């Protein structure tokens, strides 16, 4: 089951590209069936009884911890929870103020996203989320840049050199429009849309900072709009995640990223289901 991105990748950010790739539902049929079945069990046994408020708080802490961790944050889940509960008056031992502020900014972006799930999936949404993600930290990294505004220089990260920034940024509105169309049309599974959007977006890399955190938030925006659980890419899976993103550049395929999204989401839900069942067992006292 191989899904090929158009060979003219930079010029064709569209959701329908070769005839043999039109029917994504068949290509990822097994993953979709397993994911949908797991979601049903997960919502029945875990999120339903947990309630929306507790579910959202738990997700905010876990997602923020791991999304920032992928970018280098050293916060543990316990550190993240303490900062969430106590605010910036709390500073974990050995953590910098910049790390604390970065995490606090992620909380703000996450909460804004949840409060604006009716927002059109457009460039304004993208810029608002990036602005909040980088609001109080960008000045330390790029003092001449305004949070939420596109980069005015070409970008590089690690061993990846991105394309000409003007050409990449010019394609952002088309990416947002075609993603919004796919979401509305309902012919492609939301997880496939979330994964494919993420790969395209990270390829464009339109901001000076916060691209990864912004992209992962928007992937969850897509899932939440469809009534599906959020996906939390754990920092322990960073190497596999980055490798899947790099396959888009190396082989012009996002098959690996789509499969990574499905497997990560399923593994996450299955672990929570099993944890809930183990914690519900009858104990033998003395």
MOJOGI-V87163 format. One record per residue. N is the residue number from 1. RES is the residue in one letter. OMEGA is omega in degrees with one decimal (NA if undefined). Layout:
n & res & omega
N & RES & OMEGA
N & RES & OMEGA
This chain:
n & res & omega
1 & X & -176.2
2 & X & 177.5
3 & X & -177.8
4 & X & 170.8
5 & X & 178.8
6 & X & 178.3
7 & X & 175.3
8 & X & -168.9
9 & X & -174.6
10 & X & -174.3
11 & X & -172.6
12 & X & 174.8
13 & X & 179.8
14 & X & -175.8
15 & X & 177.5
16 & X & -177.4
17 & X & -178.6
18 & X & -178.8
19 & X & -175.7
20 & X & 178.8
21 & X & -177.5
22 & X & -173.5
23 & X & -178.8
24 & X & -179.3
25 & X & 178.8
26 & X & -177.8
27 & X & -178.2
28 & X & -174.5
29 & X & -178.3
30 & X & -179.9
31 & X & -179.2
32 & X & 179.7
33 & X & -179.4
34 & X & 179.6
35 & X & -177.8
36 & X & 178.9
37 & X & 179.6
38 & X & 177.6
39 & X & -179.9
40 & X & 178.9
41 & X & -178.4
42 & X & -179.5
43 & X & 179.6
44 & X & -171.8
45 & X & -173.3
46 & X & -171.4
47 & X & 178.8
48 & X & 178.5
49 & X & -178.1
50 & X & -177.8
51 & X & -173.4
52 & X & -176.2
53 & X & -180.0
54 & X & 178.9
55 & X & -178.2
56 & X & 179.3
57 & X & 178.9
58 & X & 179.9
59 & X & -180.0
60 & X & -179.4
61 & X & -177.9
62 & X & -178.2
63 & X & -179.6
64 & X & 179.2
65 & X & -174.1
66 & X & 179.5
67 & X & 175.5
68 & X & 179.2
69 & X & 176.5
70 & X & -179.2
71 & X & 174.2
72 & X & 178.5
73 & X & 179.6
74 & X & 179.3
75 & X & 170.5
76 & X & 175.9
77 & X & 179.2
78 & X & 176.0
79 & X & -177.8
80 & X & 179.8
81 & X & -179.7
82 & X & 178.2
83 & X & 178.2
84 & X & -175.5
85 & X & -173.1
86 & X & -179.8
87 & X & -174.8
88 & X & 171.8
89 & X & 178.6
90 & X & 177.0
91 & X & -179.8
92 & X & 179.7
93 & X & 176.9
94 & X & 179.9
95 & X & 179.4
96 & X & 175.8
97 & X & 179.3
98 & X & 177.2
99 & X & 179.6
100 & X & -178.9
101 & X & 177.4
102 & X & 179.4
103 & X & 178.6
104 & X & 176.6
105 & X & 179.0
106 & X & 174.7
107 & X & -176.8
108 & X & 179.8
109 & X & 179.3
110 & X & -178.3
111 & X & 177.1
112 & X & 179.4
113 & X & -179.3
114 & X & -179.4
115 & X & -175.6
116 & X & 180.0
117 & X & 175.2
118 & X & -179.2
119 & X & 174.8
120 & X & 177.9
121 & X & -173.0
122 & X & -177.4
123 & X & 178.6
124 & X & 176.8
125 & X & 179.6
126 & X & -177.9
127 & X & 179.9
128 & X & -179.6
129 & X & 178.2
130 & X & 178.1
131 & X & -178.8
132 & X & 179.9
133 & X & -173.4
134 & X & -167.4
135 & X & -174.0
136 & X & -179.2
137 & X & -175.5
138 & X & -178.4
139 & X & 178.8
140 & X & -175.5
141 & X & -179.2
142 & X & -172.8
143 & X & -176.2
144 & X & -174.0
145 & X & 178.4
146 & X & 177.5
147 & X & 178.5
148 & X & 177.5
149 & X & -178.1
150 & X & 179.6
151 & X & 174.9
152 & X & 175.4
153 & X & 175.0
154 & X & -172.0
155 & X & 172.2
156 & X & 178.2
157 & X & -177.7
158 & X & -179.6
159 & X & -179.6
160 & X & 173.6
161 & X & -178.0
162 & X & -176.9
163 & X & 179.0
164 & X & -169.7
165 & X & -179.2
166 & X & 179.1
167 & X & 179.8
168 & X & -178.6
169 & X & -179.9
170 & X & -177.9
171 & X & -176.9
172 & X & 179.6
173 & X & 179.5
174 & X & 176.9
175 & X & -179.3
176 & X & -179.7
177 & X & -177.3
178 & X & 175.1
179 & X & 178.5
180 & X & 179.0
181 & X & 179.5
182 & X & 178.3
183 & X & -177.7
184 & X & -175.7
185 & X & 174.9
186 & X & -179.4
187 & X & -178.4
188 & X & -178.8
189 & X & -177.8
190 & X & 179.2
191 & X & 176.4
192 & X & 178.3
193 & X & -178.8
194 & X & -179.0
195 & X & -177.5
196 & X & 175.6
197 & X & -176.7
198 & X & 179.0
199 & X & 178.6
200 & X & -176.9
201 & X & -179.3
202 & X & 174.6
203 & X & -179.4
204 & X & 174.0
205 & X & -166.7
206 & X & -176.8
207 & X & 178.5
208 & X & -178.6
209 & X & 174.4
210 & X & -177.7
211 & X & -179.2
212 & X & 179.9
213 & X & 178.2
214 & X & -178.6
215 & X & 179.8
216 & X & 175.2
217 & X & -177.9
218 & X & 174.1
219 & X & 177.2
220 & X & 173.8
221 & X & 179.2
222 & X & -179.5
223 & X & -179.0
224 & X & 177.9
225 & X & 179.6
226 & X & 179.7
227 & X & -177.3
228 & X & 178.7
229 & X & 176.3
230 & X & 174.7
231 & X & 178.3
232 & X & 177.2
233 & X & -173.8
234 & X & -178.7
235 & X & 176.6
236 & X & 179.7
237 & X & -175.3
238 & X & -176.3
239 & X & 179.3
240 & X & 179.6
241 & X & 179.5
242 & X & 177.9
243 & X & 178.6
244 & X & 176.4
245 & X & -178.5
246 & X & 178.6
247 & X & 178.1
248 & X & 179.9
249 & X & -173.5
250 & X & -171.6
251 & X & -178.3
252 & X & 177.3
253 & X & 175.1
254 & X & 176.3
255 & X & -175.7
256 & X & -178.5
257 & X & 178.2
258 & X & 178.6
259 & X & 177.7
260 & X & 179.0
261 & X & 179.8
262 & X & -175.6
263 & X & 178.3
264 & X & -179.0
265 & X & -179.8
266 & X & -179.9
267 & X & 179.4
268 & X & -179.0
269 & X & 179.8
270 & X & 179.2
271 & X & 179.1
272 & X & 178.2
273 & X & -179.7
274 & X & 177.8
275 & X & 179.1
276 & X & -179.8
277 & X & 179.2
278 & X & -178.1
279 & X & -178.1
280 & X & -175.9
281 & X & 178.3
282 & X & -178.7
283 & X & 173.4
284 & X & -176.2
285 & X & 175.8
286 & X & NA
